[in-house]
Amino acid sequence: RSAAAAASRPRRRAPRAAKGGAEGGRKFGDDVYGQLAGNGDCQVITSIIAAAGLEGKLGDEGKQYTIFAPDDEAMSEYARSMGTTKMELMRSLQVGAIANARAFANAHIVERKYPMADLPPRITTLDGQTVQTPHVVMYKGSSPKQLANFNSTNGCYHVIDTVLAPKANVAPPPPPPQPSFARAVLAPEANVAPPP
């Protein structure tokens, strides 16, 4: 084939390597999880999503997702409010139970693409909560660092400075005690003469 023909063919982008963290060294594609994994400011939430087993779900090209990704500083502040560190928080979510990590991750994911200009006042996250949409800005102060509208092949993500608490797993109340009729049936009536 000629050099001109080869040059005219569309080039496929190679997967990008994630920047450190638990996902360091791995390469990711252009789906929404891959894009987030390449952001060095969101290593904690990326690791929690991986621990929850949601990589495949967020790599589904047949659906669109928006991730509201707390940056590592926001995760540190949240951990401090819980009386721990962000690393201990991440470890407890990963090791404690996959359901813990999944609940935490799902509280930050919406099944639809919402660019910054199209954000509704309220969103329904994958854990079933309908909550006020977190505050999203393109830039903070005079910093040139982009914080919103990171597009991907199946959605987008926004970096936020707060954590969306997962829905509490409240156990249903126990059923009310059923009345026992056995004693009433078996108890002898008063003043009943014994059989002869």
Contacts in CASP RR format, 6 or more apart in sequence:
PFRMAT RR
TARGET T0000
AUTHOR 0000-0000-0000
METHOD contacts of the structure
MODEL  1
RSAAAAASRPRRRAPRAAKGGAEGGRKFGDDVYGQLAGNGDCQVITSIIA
AAGLEGKLGDEGKQYTIFAPDDEAMSEYARSMGTTKMELMRSLQVGAIAN
ARAFANAHIVERKYPMADLPPRITTLDGQTVQTPHVVMYKGSSPKQLANF
NSTNGCYHVIDTVLAPKANVAPPPPPPQPSFARAVLAPEANVAPPP
13 29 0 8 1.000
13 30 0 8 1.000
14 27 0 8 1.000
15 27 0 8 1.000
15 28 0 8 1.000
15 29 0 8 1.000
15 30 0 8 1.000
16 27 0 8 1.000
16 28 0 8 1.000
16 29 0 8 1.000
16 34 0 8 1.000
16 38 0 8 1.000
17 24 0 8 1.000
17 25 0 8 1.000
17 26 0 8 1.000
17 27 0 8 1.000
17 28 0 8 1.000
17 38 0 8 1.000
18 24 0 8 1.000
18 25 0 8 1.000
18 26 0 8 1.000
18 27 0 8 1.000
18 28 0 8 1.000
18 34 0 8 1.000
18 37 0 8 1.000
18 38 0 8 1.000
18 40 0 8 1.000
18 46 0 8 1.000
19 38 0 8 1.000
19 39 0 8 1.000
19 40 0 8 1.000
19 43 0 8 1.000
20 40 0 8 1.000
20 43 0 8 1.000
21 43 0 8 1.000
21 46 0 8 1.000
21 47 0 8 1.000
22 43 0 8 1.000
22 46 0 8 1.000
22 47 0 8 1.000
22 50 0 8 1.000
22 51 0 8 1.000
23 37 0 8 1.000
23 43 0 8 1.000
23 46 0 8 1.000
23 47 0 8 1.000
23 50 0 8 1.000
26 37 0 8 1.000
28 34 0 8 1.000
28 35 0 8 1.000
28 37 0 8 1.000
28 38 0 8 1.000
29 35 0 8 1.000
30 152 0 8 1.000
30 153 0 8 1.000
31 58 0 8 1.000
31 59 0 8 1.000
31 60 0 8 1.000
31 61 0 8 1.000
31 152 0 8 1.000
31 153 0 8 1.000
31 154 0 8 1.000
32 58 0 8 1.000
32 59 0 8 1.000
32 65 0 8 1.000
32 66 0 8 1.000
32 67 0 8 1.000
32 152 0 8 1.000
32 153 0 8 1.000
32 154 0 8 1.000
32 155 0 8 1.000
32 156 0 8 1.000
32 157 0 8 1.000
33 46 0 8 1.000
33 49 0 8 1.000
33 54 0 8 1.000
33 55 0 8 1.000
33 56 0 8 1.000
33 58 0 8 1.000
33 59 0 8 1.000
33 67 0 8 1.000
34 59 0 8 1.000
34 152 0 8 1.000
35 150 0 8 1.000
35 151 0 8 1.000
35 152 0 8 1.000
35 157 0 8 1.000
36 42 0 8 1.000
36 45 0 8 1.000
36 46 0 8 1.000
36 49 0 8 1.000
36 67 0 8 1.000
36 69 0 8 1.000
36 150 0 8 1.000
36 157 0 8 1.000
37 46 0 8 1.000
38 46 0 8 1.000
39 46 0 8 1.000
39 69 0 8 1.000
39 150 0 8 1.000
39 159 0 8 1.000
40 72 0 8 1.000
41 71 0 8 1.000
41 72 0 8 1.000
41 73 0 8 1.000
41 159 0 8 1.000
42 69 0 8 1.000
42 70 0 8 1.000
42 71 0 8 1.000
42 72 0 8 1.000
42 159 0 8 1.000
43 72 0 8 1.000
44 70 0 8 1.000
44 72 0 8 1.000
44 75 0 8 1.000
44 86 0 8 1.000
44 89 0 8 1.000
44 90 0 8 1.000
45 67 0 8 1.000
45 69 0 8 1.000
45 70 0 8 1.000
45 75 0 8 1.000
45 105 0 8 1.000
45 108 0 8 1.000
46 69 0 8 1.000
47 90 0 8 1.000
47 94 0 8 1.000
48 90 0 8 1.000
48 93 0 8 1.000
48 94 0 8 1.000
48 101 0 8 1.000
48 104 0 8 1.000
48 105 0 8 1.000
49 55 0 8 1.000
49 58 0 8 1.000
49 67 0 8 1.000
49 101 0 8 1.000
49 105 0 8 1.000
51 93 0 8 1.000
51 94 0 8 1.000
51 98 0 8 1.000
51 101 0 8 1.000
52 98 0 8 1.000
52 101 0 8 1.000
52 102 0 8 1.000
52 104 0 8 1.000
52 105 0 8 1.000
52 106 0 8 1.000
53 98 0 8 1.000
53 101 0 8 1.000
53 102 0 8 1.000
54 102 0 8 1.000
54 105 0 8 1.000
54 106 0 8 1.000
54 109 0 8 1.000
58 65 0 8 1.000
58 67 0 8 1.000
58 109 0 8 1.000
58 154 0 8 1.000
59 154 0 8 1.000
60 154 0 8 1.000
61 153 0 8 1.000
61 154 0 8 1.000
62 154 0 8 1.000
63 111 0 8 1.000
63 154 0 8 1.000
64 111 0 8 1.000
64 112 0 8 1.000
64 113 0 8 1.000
64 154 0 8 1.000
64 155 0 8 1.000
65 109 0 8 1.000
65 110 0 8 1.000
65 111 0 8 1.000
65 112 0 8 1.000
65 113 0 8 1.000
65 154 0 8 1.000
65 155 0 8 1.000
66 109 0 8 1.000
66 110 0 8 1.000
66 112 0 8 1.000
66 113 0 8 1.000
66 114 0 8 1.000
66 123 0 8 1.000
66 155 0 8 1.000
66 156 0 8 1.000
66 157 0 8 1.000
66 158 0 8 1.000
67 108 0 8 1.000
67 109 0 8 1.000
67 110 0 8 1.000
67 156 0 8 1.000
67 157 0 8 1.000
67 158 0 8 1.000
68 108 0 8 1.000
68 109 0 8 1.000
68 110 0 8 1.000
68 134 0 8 1.000
68 136 0 8 1.000
68 157 0 8 1.000
68 158 0 8 1.000
68 160 0 8 1.000
68 164 0 8 1.000
69 108 0 8 1.000
69 157 0 8 1.000
69 158 0 8 1.000
69 159 0 8 1.000
69 160 0 8 1.000
70 78 0 8 1.000
70 108 0 8 1.000
70 159 0 8 1.000
70 160 0 8 1.000
70 161 0 8 1.000
70 162 0 8 1.000
70 163 0 8 1.000
70 164 0 8 1.000
71 159 0 8 1.000
71 160 0 8 1.000
71 161 0 8 1.000
72 86 0 8 1.000
73 161 0 8 1.000
74 160 0 8 1.000
74 161 0 8 1.000
74 162 0 8 1.000
74 163 0 8 1.000
75 86 0 8 1.000
75 89 0 8 1.000
75 90 0 8 1.000
75 163 0 8 1.000
76 85 0 8 1.000
76 86 0 8 1.000
77 163 0 8 1.000
78 86 0 8 1.000
78 89 0 8 1.000
78 162 0 8 1.000
78 163 0 8 1.000
79 85 0 8 1.000
79 86 0 8 1.000
79 88 0 8 1.000
79 89 0 8 1.000
82 89 0 8 1.000
84 92 0 8 1.000
92 100 0 8 1.000
93 100 0 8 1.000
93 101 0 8 1.000
93 104 0 8 1.000
94 101 0 8 1.000
103 127 0 8 1.000
103 166 0 8 1.000
103 167 0 8 1.000
103 169 0 8 1.000
104 166 0 8 1.000
106 125 0 8 1.000
106 126 0 8 1.000
106 127 0 8 1.000
106 128 0 8 1.000
106 166 0 8 1.000
107 125 0 8 1.000
107 126 0 8 1.000
107 127 0 8 1.000
107 129 0 8 1.000
107 164 0 8 1.000
107 165 0 8 1.000
107 166 0 8 1.000
107 167 0 8 1.000
108 125 0 8 1.000
108 164 0 8 1.000
109 125 0 8 1.000
109 126 0 8 1.000
110 123 0 8 1.000
110 124 0 8 1.000
110 125 0 8 1.000
110 126 0 8 1.000
111 126 0 8 1.000
113 154 0 8 1.000
113 155 0 8 1.000
113 156 0 8 1.000
114 120 0 8 1.000
114 123 0 8 1.000
114 156 0 8 1.000
115 149 0 8 1.000
115 151 0 8 1.000
115 156 0 8 1.000
116 136 0 8 1.000
116 138 0 8 1.000
116 148 0 8 1.000
116 149 0 8 1.000
116 158 0 8 1.000
119 133 0 8 1.000
119 136 0 8 1.000
120 133 0 8 1.000
121 132 0 8 1.000
121 133 0 8 1.000
122 130 0 8 1.000
122 131 0 8 1.000
122 132 0 8 1.000
122 133 0 8 1.000
123 130 0 8 1.000
123 131 0 8 1.000
123 133 0 8 1.000
124 130 0 8 1.000
125 131 0 8 1.000
125 164 0 8 1.000
127 166 0 8 1.000
127 167 0 8 1.000
128 167 0 8 1.000
129 166 0 8 1.000
129 167 0 8 1.000
131 164 0 8 1.000
134 160 0 8 1.000
134 162 0 8 1.000
134 164 0 8 1.000
135 160 0 8 1.000
135 161 0 8 1.000
135 162 0 8 1.000
136 147 0 8 1.000
136 148 0 8 1.000
136 158 0 8 1.000
136 160 0 8 1.000
137 147 0 8 1.000
137 148 0 8 1.000
138 146 0 8 1.000
138 147 0 8 1.000
138 148 0 8 1.000
138 149 0 8 1.000
139 145 0 8 1.000
139 146 0 8 1.000
139 147 0 8 1.000
140 147 0 8 1.000
140 161 0 8 1.000
147 158 0 8 1.000
147 159 0 8 1.000
148 158 0 8 1.000
148 159 0 8 1.000
149 156 0 8 1.000
149 158 0 8 1.000
150 156 0 8 1.000
150 157 0 8 1.000
150 158 0 8 1.000
150 159 0 8 1.000
END
